[in-house]
Amino acid sequence: MSDVSPPPLHVLLVDDDKEVLDQLIASLPKEAAGFPLVWDACEDFDDAVARISHRRYDLVVTDVYRDRKGARKGVNAADERAHDVVGAIRDKRFCPVIAFSDGSKPENLVTGPFIRFVDKATGNRGLTAELASILDSGVPGLARALHDELDRAAGSYLWGFLEANWTKLKSVRDAKVLGRIVRRRAAIQLGRLDPEDEKGLERATVDGAEYYICPPISGREFRLGEVLRENVAEGAPPSFRVVLTPHCHLAYQNGNKPPRATHVMAARTVSALQVSANHPSGVNVGQRVQSPAKVGQPEGRYWFLPGFLDMEDLYCDLLQVESIPMADLVTRFTRFAVLDTPFAEALQSCFVRLYSAVGLPSLESSRYAHLEPAPPKK
């Protein structure tokens, strides 16, 4: 267990009634779910939106405002203001919201895991319960930790390597190039290093979900390792393919020119449980989830895909490869996720190794008995 205290979480509290605001600040908890809470009070809606735009908050607790001056006939002003505050937050960053009111929940306020509504009639008890529920999810603390870690990663690179080598790195004087370098360096550091390792070593093991980038970030372009879900009839079992064609053949040239590949090569997938049932002996779990897995004939035909979201554990069957017309990808399949680096490249390597294997006749081993090492002397 780490002895390091969690960072304080900053909460914006908004209410247009100053008396109510003062009462809330005095009575709401200063700690919840193990996190110290720093409350920032605000009694003006427009000021609250401005603060959200320029400051970082980990949680917003807001009254549902009644814009009395701007009310229009047939429009519930409270609905509009509740919708506005959530929209202002969604446009800027991830920040859970607890909205509260002495009336019914506004119709425009769509609640969910990170958007909650509390009736003022429940008093501080209701607010405190929803506050603890959101913080117990761990997501606000994670968002804060990622933000702080990103600052450290970018800062250590700028202060360390970049400052020391500034005169040698003439190309990064271009602000756009510098921005891309810093983002890439920070992203790699956050993605690969174990944040709990004091030496900053790369993680030796990963969770299955870390195989994937979801949703894909490559826009309209398909990539090597793209996981595609086939559009099947409702009630039919899901079916997935994994793209094997290199990204350079799938990229749009000069922004708009169609990709060079007219067809995409993709591997079918099969249930990992089914494959394991067909190969029950001699292979332990560790060997079954290797890539390639130590199951099947010929060995090396199966590449393990950890279950993710509603996709069960699967194997790419590299002996079941199909060529799909580029035009059919959009109509037949839905983009599900894409294998991250280095997993996509590892899949490609397995595919190439399987199909580039060259069989050789065996030598008569008895003729080379003299190469056997001599038994150790007693």
C-alpha positions in Angstrom: 0.0 0.0 0.0 1.2 3.5 -0.8 1.7 6.0 2.0 1.1 8.9 -0.4 -2.0 10.8 0.3 -4.4 11.2 -2.7 -4.5 14.7 -4.3 -7.3 17.0 -3.2 -10.2 17.2 -5.6 -11.6 20.6 -6.6 -15.3 21.0 -6.6 -17.2 23.9 -8.0 -20.4 24.6 -6.1 -23.0 26.8 -7.8 -26.2 28.3 -6.4 -27.8 31.7 -7.1 -29.0 32.0 -3.6 -26.1 33.3 -1.5 -27.6 32.3 1.8 -28.1 28.7 0.6 -24.6 28.7 -0.9 -23.1 29.8 2.4 -25.0 27.1 4.2 -23.9 24.4 1.8 -20.2 25.5 2.0 -20.4 25.3 5.8 -22.1 21.9 6.0 -20.9 19.8 3.0 -18.1 17.4 3.8 -14.4 18.3 3.4 -13.5 14.7 2.6 -15.3 11.9 0.7 -14.2 8.4 -0.5 -10.8 9.1 0.9 -10.2 12.3 -1.1 -9.8 15.8 0.5 -12.3 18.2 -1.1 -11.6 21.8 -1.9 -14.9 23.7 -2.5 -15.1 26.7 -4.7 -18.3 28.7 -4.3 -20.0 30.6 -7.1 -23.3 32.4 -7.1 -23.6 33.5 -10.7 -24.3 31.1 -13.6 -22.3 33.0 -16.2 -19.4 33.3 -13.9 -19.6 29.5 -13.3 -19.4 28.8 -17.0 -16.4 31.1 -17.3 -14.6 29.3 -14.5 -15.3 25.9 -16.1 -13.7 27.3 -19.3 -10.5 28.5 -17.6 -10.0 26.3 -14.5 -9.8 22.6 -13.9 -12.5 21.2 -11.6 -12.9 17.5 -10.7 -16.6 17.8 -9.9 -19.4 20.4 -10.3 -22.3 20.6 -7.9 -24.9 23.0 -9.3 -28.3 24.3 -8.6 -30.8 24.1 -11.5 -31.0 27.8 -12.4 -34.2 29.6 -13.1 -33.5 32.3 -15.6 -36.4 34.5 -14.6 -35.5 37.4 -17.0 -35.2 35.3 -20.1 -38.1 32.9 -19.7 -40.1 32.3 -22.9 -43.7 31.2 -23.1 -43.9 27.4 -23.3 -40.3 26.9 -22.3 -39.2 25.6 -18.9 -36.3 28.0 -18.1 -35.0 25.6 -15.5 -34.6 22.9 -18.1 -32.6 25.2 -20.3 -30.2 26.3 -17.6 -29.6 22.7 -16.4 -28.9 21.7 -19.9 -26.6 24.7 -20.4 -24.4 23.9 -17.4 -23.9 20.3 -18.4 -23.3 21.3 -22.0 -20.7 23.8 -20.9 -18.8 21.1 -19.0 -19.0 18.5 -21.8 -17.6 21.0 -24.3 -14.5 21.6 -22.1 -13.4 18.5 -20.3 -14.6 15.4 -18.4 -16.1 16.5 -15.1 -19.0 14.8 -13.4 -22.0 16.9 -12.4 -24.5 16.7 -9.6 -27.5 19.0 -10.3 -30.0 19.8 -7.5 -33.3 21.6 -7.3 -36.3 22.1 -5.2 -38.5 21.0 -8.1 -38.7 18.0 -10.4 -35.8 16.9 -12.6 -35.7 19.0 -15.8 -36.6 17.0 -18.9 -33.5 18.2 -20.7 -31.2 16.9 -18.0 -30.2 13.4 -19.1 -28.7 11.6 -16.0 -26.2 8.8 -16.1 -23.2 7.4 -14.2 -21.5 10.8 -14.1 -24.6 13.1 -14.4 -26.7 12.9 -11.2 -29.8 14.8 -10.0 -30.7 15.4 -6.3 -33.9 16.8 -4.9 -33.2 19.6 -2.4 -35.8 18.1 -0.2 -33.3 15.3 0.8 -31.0 18.0 2.2 -27.3 17.5 2.5 -27.8 13.8 2.9 -28.8 13.4 -0.7 -26.0 15.5 -2.0 -23.4 13.8 0.2 -24.6 10.3 -0.9 -24.4 11.2 -4.6 -21.0 12.8 -4.1 -19.7 9.7 -2.4 -21.2 7.4 -5.1 -19.4 9.3 -7.9 -16.1 9.5 -6.0 -16.3 5.8 -5.1 -16.3 5.0 -8.8 -12.7 6.2 -8.8 -13.1 8.0 -12.1 -12.8 11.6 -10.8 -9.6 10.7 -8.9 -8.3 8.9 -12.0 -9.0 11.9 -14.2 -7.1 14.1 -11.7 -4.2 11.7 -11.5 -4.0 11.5 -15.3 -4.0 15.3 -15.6 -1.3 15.6 -13.0 0.8 12.8 -14.6 0.5 14.4 -18.0 1.8 17.6 -16.5 4.8 15.7 -15.0 5.5 13.8 -18.2 5.4 16.9 -20.4 7.3 18.9 -17.9 10.1 16.4 -17.3 10.7 16.2 -21.0 10.7 20.0 -21.6 12.9 20.7 -18.5 15.1 17.7 -19.0 15.8 16.6 -22.5 14.6 19.6 -24.5 16.2 22.3 -22.4 19.5 20.4 -22.4 19.5 19.9 -26.2 17.7 23.0 -27.4 20.6 24.3 -29.5 21.0 21.0 -31.3 17.3 20.4 -32.0 16.7 23.1 -34.6 13.7 21.4 -36.2 11.6 21.7 -33.0 11.8 25.5 -33.2 8.6 25.1 -35.2 5.8 25.3 -32.6 3.7 22.7 -34.5 6.5 20.2 -34.6 7.4 20.8 -30.9 3.7 20.3 -30.0 3.6 16.9 -31.8 6.9 15.8 -30.2 5.7 16.7 -26.7 2.3 15.0 -27.1 3.9 11.9 -28.5 6.5 11.6 -25.8 3.9 12.2 -23.0 1.5 9.7 -24.5 4.1 7.0 -24.7 5.3 7.7 -21.2 1.7 7.5 -19.8 0.9 4.4 -21.9 3.9 2.3 -21.2 5.4 3.2 -17.8 4.1 1.9 -14.5 3.1 5.0 -12.6 3.7 3.1 -9.3 7.3 2.1 -10.2 9.8 4.6 -8.7 12.4 3.7 -11.3 10.0 4.5 -14.2 10.2 1.0 -15.7 7.8 -0.3 -18.4 5.1 -2.6 -17.3 5.8 -6.3 -17.7 2.1 -7.3 -17.8 -1.1 -5.7 -19.1 -4.8 -6.1 -18.8 -6.6 -7.5 -21.8 -8.4 -4.2 -22.3 -5.0 -2.5 -22.9 -4.7 -4.4 -26.2 -7.2 -2.0 -27.8 -7.8 1.6 -28.7 -11.5 2.2 -28.5 -13.1 4.0 -30.2 -10.5 4.0 -33.1 -8.8 7.4 -33.5 -7.9 7.2 -37.2 -10.9 8.9 -38.6 -12.3 7.3 -41.7 -9.1 5.3 -42.4 -8.9 1.6 -41.5 -5.7 0.3 -40.0 -3.7 -2.9 -39.5 -5.3 -4.6 -36.4 -8.7 -3.0 -36.9 -11.3 -5.1 -35.2 -14.6 -5.1 -37.2 -18.0 -6.4 -36.0 -20.1 -7.9 -38.8 -23.6 -6.4 -39.1 -25.6 -9.5 -38.5 -29.4 -10.0 -38.0 -30.7 -9.2 -34.5 -30.4 -12.2 -32.3 -27.6 -13.8 -34.3 -24.3 -14.4 -32.6 -21.7 -11.6 -33.1 -19.0 -12.1 -35.7 -15.7 -10.3 -35.8 -12.8 -9.8 -38.3 -9.3 -8.4 -37.8 -7.7 -6.4 -40.6 -4.3 -7.7 -41.8 -3.6 -5.2 -44.6 -0.9 -2.6 -43.7 -2.1 0.9 -43.0 0.0 2.4 -45.8 -2.3 0.6 -48.3 -5.4 1.8 -46.5 -4.5 5.5 -46.0 -6.2 8.2 -48.1 -3.5 9.8 -50.3 -3.1 13.6 -50.1 -6.1 13.8 -47.8 -8.8 12.7 -50.3 -7.4 10.3 -52.9 -8.8 6.8 -52.3 -6.6 4.2 -50.7 -4.4 2.1 -52.9 -6.0 -1.1 -51.6 -9.2 -2.0 -53.4 -9.6 -5.1 -51.1 -8.8 -5.6 -47.5 -7.4 -8.8 -46.1 -9.0 -9.8 -42.8 -8.8 -12.8 -40.5 -11.9 -14.5 -39.2 -12.2 -15.1 -35.5 -13.3 -18.1 -33.5 -14.3 -18.6 -29.9 -11.3 -19.2 -27.6 -13.4 -21.5 -25.5 -14.3 -23.6 -28.5 -10.7 -23.9 -29.6 -9.6 -24.8 -26.1 -12.3 -27.5 -26.0 -11.0 -29.0 -29.2 -7.4 -29.0 -27.9 -7.9 -30.0 -24.2 -4.5 -31.5 -23.2 -0.9 -30.6 -23.0 -1.2 -26.8 -23.1 -1.6 -24.6 -20.0 -3.5 -21.3 -19.8 -0.3 -19.3 -20.2 0.5 -21.0 -23.5 -3.1 -20.6 -24.7 -3.0 -16.9 -24.4 0.4 -16.4 -26.0 0.5 -14.8 -29.4 0.6 -17.0 -31.3 -1.1 -19.5 -29.0 0.4 -22.9 -28.6 -2.7 -24.7 -29.8 -4.0 -25.8 -33.2 -2.5 -27.3 -36.3 -0.3 -26.0 -37.7 1.1 -24.3 -34.6 1.0 -20.5 -35.0 -2.4 -20.3 -36.7 -4.2 -18.8 -33.7 -3.5 -15.3 -32.3 -5.3 -14.5 -29.0 -7.7 -11.6 -28.7 -8.7 -10.9 -25.1 -12.4 -10.3 -24.5 -13.3 -6.6 -24.5 -16.7 -4.9 -23.9 -19.2 -7.4 -25.3 -16.7 -9.3 -27.4 -15.8 -12.7 -25.8 -12.2 -14.1 -25.7 -11.4 -15.0 -29.4 -8.6 -16.3 -31.6 -7.8 -14.8 -34.9 -7.6 -17.8 -37.2 -4.8 -17.0 -39.6 -5.9 -19.9 -41.8 -9.3 -18.4 -42.3 -8.4 -15.2 -44.2 -10.8 -13.4 -46.6 -10.5 -10.6 -49.1 -13.2 -8.0 -48.5 -13.8 -5.3 -51.1 -13.1 -1.9 -49.6 -16.6 -0.7 -50.5 -18.1 -3.5 -48.4 -16.3 -2.6 -45.2 -18.6 0.2 -44.4 -21.8 -1.6 -45.3 -21.0 -5.1 -43.9 -19.1 -4.1 -40.7 -19.0 -1.7 -37.8 -15.7 -0.4 -36.5 -15.3 -1.9 -33.0 -11.8 -1.2 -31.8 -8.2 -1.3 -33.1 -5.2 -3.2 -31.7 -2.7 -0.8 -30.2 1.1 -0.9 -30.7 2.8 -3.3 -30.4 -0.1 -5.8 -30.6 -1.1 -5.0 -34.2 2.5 -5.4 -35.3 2.8 -8.7 -33.4 -0.3 -10.0 -35.2 1.2 -9.1 -38.5 4.5 -10.8 -37.6 2.7 -14.0 -36.7 0.8 -13.9 -40.0 3.9 -13.4 -42.0 5.8 -16.1 -40.1 3.0 -18.6 -40.6 2.8 -18.1 -44.4 6.5 -17.7 -45.0 7.4 -21.0 -43.3 9.6 -23.3 -45.5 9.5 -27.0 -44.9 12.8 -28.9 -45.0 13.3 -32.7 -45.0 14.9 -34.0 -41.8 18.5 -35.1 -41.8 19.4 -38.7 -40.8 20.4 -37.9 -37.2 22.3 -41.1 -36.6 25.1 -39.9 -39.0 25.8 -37.0 -36.6 26.0 -38.9 -33.4 29.6 -37.6 -32.9 28.1 -34.1 -32.3 26.4 -35.3 -29.1 28.2 -33.8 -26.0 30.3 -36.1 -24.0 28.8 -37.2 -20.7 30.2 -35.2 -17.7 33.1 -36.9 -15.9 32.4 -38.2 -12.4 
